[in-house]
Amino acid sequence: MHLKMMQDPSKKMQVYLRNRFNEMLRSGTNSGRVKDCTDFTSAAEFKAHIESTFTSGMSWSNHGHRAKTLWNIGHRISIKMYDPSNQVDLKRCWSMKNMFAQWSLENQKLGVALPSSAELFELRSIWPSAWDDTLPSHDTRIEMEIRARNAFGKAKV
């Protein structure tokens, strides 16, 4: 699966960005490519934003994956809903409005599930381009979530 993703330039960019954001959290250094593909202007701004989304029990010392006591970066609208080959979608996916600190197990459990319609309306400025500025119907949302889950197995990118 990893090899297949790395052969697709747009999917490779998603992996690259995820790694650069994690590096920015660890080191506090800027990444030029991240600035090109997001609305964050610096590592400090990114860290401050993520910290502003902490919930009770979150700290920089428990950032990580897969353990119930760790948190990681969540996306309000899943990465898999965006077209990584589309520059507009790339910026929307990796925007301040879409990224937040989320408990790792909650992130895994939700996977590609979309938030409520009310929350999606609040996120309208970062909707994937494919939605053509139209909120998907309930049935369309279910189909989109199934397609996204099946794109590369059930793992969330």
Rosetta silent file (secondary structure, phi, psi, omega in degrees, C-alpha in Angstrom):
SEQUENCE: MHLKMMQDPSKKMQVYLRNRFNEMLRSGTNSGRVKDCTDFTSAAEFKAHIESTFTSGMSWSNHGHRAKTLWNIGHRISIKMYDPSNQVDLKRCWSMKNMFAQWSLENQKLGVALPSSAELFELRSIWPSAWDDTLPSHDTRIEMEIRARNAFGKAKV
SCORE:     score description
SCORE:     0.000 S_00000001
   1 L     0.000  -45.215 -179.146    0.000    0.000    0.000 S_00000001
   2 H   -62.376  -43.579  179.687    2.770    2.474    0.900 S_00000001
   3 H   -61.720  -41.283  178.761    4.632    1.766   -2.347 S_00000001
   4 H   -61.776  -42.831  178.782    1.436    2.294   -4.351 S_00000001
   5 H   -63.890  -41.671 -175.321    0.874    5.661   -2.645 S_00000001
   6 H   -71.707  -16.658  176.429    4.445    6.789   -3.219 S_00000001
   7 H   -83.455  -14.864  177.923    4.131    6.079   -6.958 S_00000001
   8 L   -97.680  112.220 -175.348    1.228    8.528   -7.225 S_00000001
   9 H   -55.112  -37.613 -178.366    2.686   12.078   -7.129 S_00000001
  10 H   -71.889  -38.567  177.757   -0.427   13.635   -5.585 S_00000001
  11 H   -70.410  -35.212  176.670   -0.666   11.016   -2.827 S_00000001
  12 H   -60.007  -37.855  177.869    3.076   11.326   -2.260 S_00000001
  13 H   -62.976  -38.747  178.329    2.489   15.049   -1.609 S_00000001
  14 H   -62.118  -45.315  178.780   -0.056   14.207    1.109 S_00000001
  15 H   -62.706  -44.008  179.093    2.469   11.932    2.844 S_00000001
  16 H   -58.359  -47.676 -178.663    5.157   14.588    2.455 S_00000001
  17 H   -63.635  -44.446  178.537    2.945   17.278    4.009 S_00000001
  18 H   -57.678  -44.029  179.209    1.912   15.066    6.917 S_00000001
  19 H   -64.946  -40.527  179.675    5.574   14.327    7.630 S_00000001
  20 H   -65.679  -39.431  177.644    6.556   18.020    7.364 S_00000001
  21 H   -63.991  -42.911  177.673    3.807   19.060    9.786 S_00000001
  22 H   -63.284  -39.233  176.720    4.964   16.453   12.290 S_00000001
  23 H   -62.903  -41.506  178.455    8.536   17.660   11.833 S_00000001
  24 H   -62.241  -37.765  177.945    7.409   21.246   12.444 S_00000001
  25 H   -65.566  -42.759 -177.801    5.760   20.150   15.695 S_00000001
  26 H   -70.943  -44.881 -170.193    8.886   18.335   16.863 S_00000001
  27 H  -101.818  -22.145 -177.248   11.530   20.841   15.820 S_00000001
  28 L    76.222   11.264 -179.970    9.721   24.166   15.563 S_00000001
  29 L   -97.291  151.110 -179.683   11.407   24.847   12.217 S_00000001
  30 L   -77.270  155.486  173.017    9.617   26.102    9.123 S_00000001
  31 L  -127.430  117.903 -177.361    9.141   24.121    5.953 S_00000001
  32 H   -56.388  -40.570 -178.535    8.915   26.147    2.748 S_00000001
  33 H   -65.895  -35.562  177.180    6.752   23.559    0.998 S_00000001
  34 H   -62.357  -42.173  179.475    4.261   23.619    3.874 S_00000001
  35 H   -64.339  -31.065  178.300    3.951   27.394    3.474 S_00000001
  36 H   -71.981  -29.186 -170.562    3.256   26.908   -0.248 S_00000001
  37 H  -108.387    5.028 -177.080    0.492   24.349    0.353 S_00000001
  38 L  -142.633 -177.742  174.494   -1.307   25.738    3.417 S_00000001
  39 L  -101.857    7.702  175.460   -2.373   28.959    5.059 S_00000001
  40 L   -80.552  136.597 -178.402    0.167   28.594    7.885 S_00000001
  41 L  -100.029  -14.450 -179.219    2.985   31.128    7.666 S_00000001
  42 L  -160.888  164.023  175.908    5.362   29.588   10.210 S_00000001
  43 H   -63.057  -37.914  179.979    6.005   26.639   12.491 S_00000001
  44 H   -62.993  -41.758  178.465    5.224   28.888   15.461 S_00000001
  45 H   -64.773  -42.273  178.832    1.819   29.769   14.007 S_00000001
  46 H   -61.233  -48.650 -179.559    1.095   26.095   13.339 S_00000001
  47 H   -61.875  -41.808  179.459    2.069   25.055   16.864 S_00000001
  48 H   -63.441  -41.543  179.003    0.032   27.891   18.403 S_00000001
  49 H   -62.825  -49.755 -178.818   -3.015   26.910   16.350 S_00000001
  50 H   -60.722  -43.657  179.139   -2.788   23.230   17.293 S_00000001
  51 H   -60.795  -34.629  179.944   -2.263   24.125   20.942 S_00000001
  52 H   -67.504  -14.454 -179.826   -5.371   26.333   20.824 S_00000001
  53 L  -102.108    1.552  178.772   -7.381   23.208   19.918 S_00000001
  54 L   -57.314  143.355  170.366   -6.079   21.065   22.810 S_00000001
  55 L  -109.567  173.827 -176.753   -8.717   19.436   24.978 S_00000001
  56 L   -51.601  128.165  177.773   -8.298   18.351   28.592 S_00000001
  57 L    96.476  -11.922  179.785   -5.273   16.072   29.031 S_00000001
  58 L   -85.621  140.128  175.068   -3.477   17.046   25.811 S_00000001
  59 L  -152.602  170.808  179.351    0.066   18.367   25.960 S_00000001
  60 H   -67.005  -20.823 -178.007    3.113   18.399   23.706 S_00000001
  61 H   -80.013  -12.443  179.390    4.494   15.424   25.619 S_00000001
  62 H  -119.213   36.482  173.322    1.644   13.101   24.576 S_00000001
  63 E   -84.926  132.322  179.173    1.567   13.723   20.810 S_00000001
  64 L   170.143 -159.400 -175.632    1.722   10.471   18.820 S_00000001
  65 L  -132.261  150.668  164.315   -0.324    7.681   17.265 S_00000001
  66 L    75.541  -23.814  178.604   -2.373    4.638   18.141 S_00000001
  67 L   -89.560  146.200 -175.316   -2.221    4.642   21.961 S_00000001
  68 L   -67.908  -13.972  179.082   -5.340    5.781   23.806 S_00000001
  69 L   -98.168    7.645 -178.191   -3.320    8.313   25.800 S_00000001
  70 L  -112.372  155.557  174.761   -1.867   10.014   22.704 S_00000001
  71 E  -121.386  161.113  175.267   -3.225   12.667   20.364 S_00000001
  72 E  -145.006 -173.633 -179.102   -2.410   13.491   16.757 S_00000001
  73 E   -83.281  122.910  176.436   -3.463   15.903   14.039 S_00000001
  74 E  -104.191  160.521  175.521   -7.064   15.450   12.968 S_00000001
  75 E  -121.489  127.012 -179.922   -8.869   16.864    9.960 S_00000001
  76 L   -61.664  -41.943  169.946  -12.461   18.024   10.349 S_00000001
  77 L  -109.287  121.373 -173.440  -13.025   16.984    6.717 S_00000001
  78 L   -53.502  145.267  175.470  -10.937   13.879    6.040 S_00000001
  79 H   -51.427  -37.821 -175.172   -7.869   14.107    3.830 S_00000001
  80 H   -69.503  -10.258  178.354   -9.445   11.455    1.608 S_00000001
  81 H   -83.524  -13.707 -176.545  -12.292   13.795    0.626 S_00000001
  82 L  -100.488  155.545  175.202   -9.867   16.129   -1.168 S_00000001
  83 L   -92.994  106.970 -175.545   -8.112   15.767   -4.509 S_00000001
  84 L   -68.577  -10.153  177.259   -4.394   15.969   -3.643 S_00000001
  85 L   -89.412   -4.657 -179.335   -3.528   16.854   -7.243 S_00000001
  86 L  -100.870  116.986 -176.202   -5.654   20.019   -7.004 S_00000001
  87 H   -58.947  -37.277  178.945   -3.729   22.949   -5.465 S_00000001
  88 H   -64.714  -46.521  178.424   -6.937   24.548   -4.133 S_00000001
  89 H   -62.815  -39.535  179.039   -7.952   21.297   -2.434 S_00000001
  90 H   -57.387  -47.388  179.119   -4.448   20.857   -1.033 S_00000001
  91 H   -64.571  -39.968 -179.730   -4.643   24.264    0.672 S_00000001
  92 H   -67.107  -43.913 -179.382   -8.153   23.604    1.953 S_00000001
  93 H   -59.404  -44.863 -174.604   -7.270   20.164    3.303 S_00000001
  94 L   -99.018   28.245 -178.615   -4.202   21.413    5.167 S_00000001
  95 L   -84.888  160.947  177.327   -5.765   24.693    6.319 S_00000001
  96 L   -57.193  -39.126 -177.229   -5.910   26.040    9.827 S_00000001
  97 L   -66.850  -26.294 -175.285   -9.693   25.664    9.763 S_00000001
  98 L   -96.032  -18.784 -173.702   -9.457   21.938    8.962 S_00000001
  99 E  -104.167  141.290  179.751   -6.646   20.851   11.300 S_00000001
 100 E  -159.403  164.049  175.238   -6.875   20.312   15.041 S_00000001
 101 E   -77.025  129.302 -177.151   -5.518   18.228   17.919 S_00000001
 102 E  -140.167  137.439  176.790   -7.550   15.019   18.208 S_00000001
 103 E   -56.553  136.051 -174.941   -7.189   11.993   20.424 S_00000001
 104 H   -55.959  -45.698 -178.149   -5.599    9.247   18.355 S_00000001
 105 H   -66.780  -36.008  176.746   -8.267    6.624   19.067 S_00000001
 106 H   -65.562  -41.419  179.247  -11.062    9.081   18.212 S_00000001
 107 H   -60.376  -46.631  179.457   -9.270    9.930   14.957 S_00000001
 108 H   -64.680  -41.814 -178.135   -8.988    6.234   14.066 S_00000001
 109 H   -64.527  -43.633 -179.025  -12.597    5.524   15.052 S_00000001
 110 H   -72.070  -33.539  179.557  -14.021    8.378   12.961 S_00000001
 111 L    53.426 -117.560 -176.111  -11.815    7.608    9.973 S_00000001
 112 L   -99.435    5.256 -177.997  -13.363    9.351    6.964 S_00000001
 113 L   -57.992  134.230  179.070  -16.737   10.105    8.568 S_00000001
 114 L   -81.782  150.495  175.982  -17.914   13.612    7.784 S_00000001
 115 L   -69.365  176.344  179.362  -19.015   15.959   10.554 S_00000001
 116 L   -60.190  160.813  177.556  -22.634   17.015   10.988 S_00000001
 117 H   -58.802  -39.566  179.619  -24.282   19.229    8.397 S_00000001
 118 H   -60.757  -45.466  178.743  -24.204   22.143   10.840 S_00000001
 119 H   -67.064  -38.969  178.640  -20.437   21.798   11.294 S_00000001
 120 H   -61.845  -38.193  177.156  -19.940   21.350    7.555 S_00000001
 121 H   -61.740  -35.850  176.915  -21.763   24.620    6.889 S_00000001
 122 H   -66.626  -24.345 -177.871  -19.273   26.308    9.242 S_00000001
 123 L   -98.878   14.047 -172.462  -16.484   24.780    7.130 S_00000001
 124 H   -52.742  -36.323 -177.548  -17.929   25.850    3.778 S_00000001
 125 H   -67.184  -13.950 -179.806  -14.838   27.862    2.800 S_00000001
 126 H  -118.830   16.386  176.592  -12.744   24.676    2.875 S_00000001
 127 L   -59.665  145.389  174.888  -15.120   22.219    1.221 S_00000001
 128 L   -56.766  143.509 -179.103  -13.447   19.984   -1.360 S_00000001
 129 H   -55.855  -35.264 -177.589  -13.658   21.426   -4.873 S_00000001
 130 H   -61.596  -20.297  179.684  -15.544   18.351   -6.095 S_00000001
 131 H   -74.780  -14.061  177.437  -18.513   19.384   -3.947 S_00000001
 132 L    51.899   41.739  177.776  -18.995   22.387   -6.256 S_00000001
 133 L    58.613   30.075  178.356  -20.092   24.522   -3.276 S_00000001
 134 L  -127.535  124.393  178.090  -23.036   22.171   -2.612 S_00000001
 135 L   -64.584  125.377  179.606  -23.456   20.269    0.630 S_00000001
 136 L   -63.082  143.794  176.263  -23.708   16.562   -0.221 S_00000001
 137 L   -66.202  168.666  178.724  -27.019   14.882    0.605 S_00000001
 138 H   -56.581  -47.991 -178.937  -27.139   12.239    3.322 S_00000001
 139 H   -64.765  -40.670  178.651  -27.033    9.411    0.767 S_00000001
 140 H   -64.340  -40.238  178.254  -24.188   11.038   -1.176 S_00000001
 141 H   -59.941  -43.919  179.381  -22.219   11.487    2.059 S_00000001
 142 H   -61.567  -44.656  178.383  -22.560    7.787    2.852 S_00000001
 143 H   -61.700  -42.904  179.775  -21.370    6.879   -0.662 S_00000001
 144 H   -62.699  -42.494  179.778  -18.427    9.291   -0.373 S_00000001
 145 H   -64.464  -40.436  178.593  -17.405    7.844    2.999 S_00000001
 146 H   -64.568  -46.804  178.648  -17.556    4.284    1.622 S_00000001
 147 H   -60.231  -43.429 -178.685  -15.466    5.228   -1.436 S_00000001
 148 H   -64.905  -41.356  178.591  -12.931    7.047    0.744 S_00000001
 149 H   -63.732  -36.155 -176.017  -12.633    4.079    3.140 S_00000001
 150 H   -85.609  -11.067 -175.743  -12.125    1.701    0.239 S_00000001
 151 H   -56.585  -47.798  178.445   -9.632    3.874   -1.676 S_00000001
 152 L  -137.023   45.789 -176.726   -6.610    2.440    0.147 S_00000001
 153 L    84.981 -165.104 -174.740   -8.123    0.077    2.637 S_00000001
 154 L   -93.039   -7.358 -177.452   -9.718    1.241    5.859 S_00000001
 155 L   -70.585  140.617  175.144   -6.750    3.184    7.236 S_00000001
 156 L   -83.717  135.328  178.658   -7.114    6.945    7.458 S_00000001
 157 L   -76.646    0.000    0.000   -4.334    8.887    5.744 S_00000001
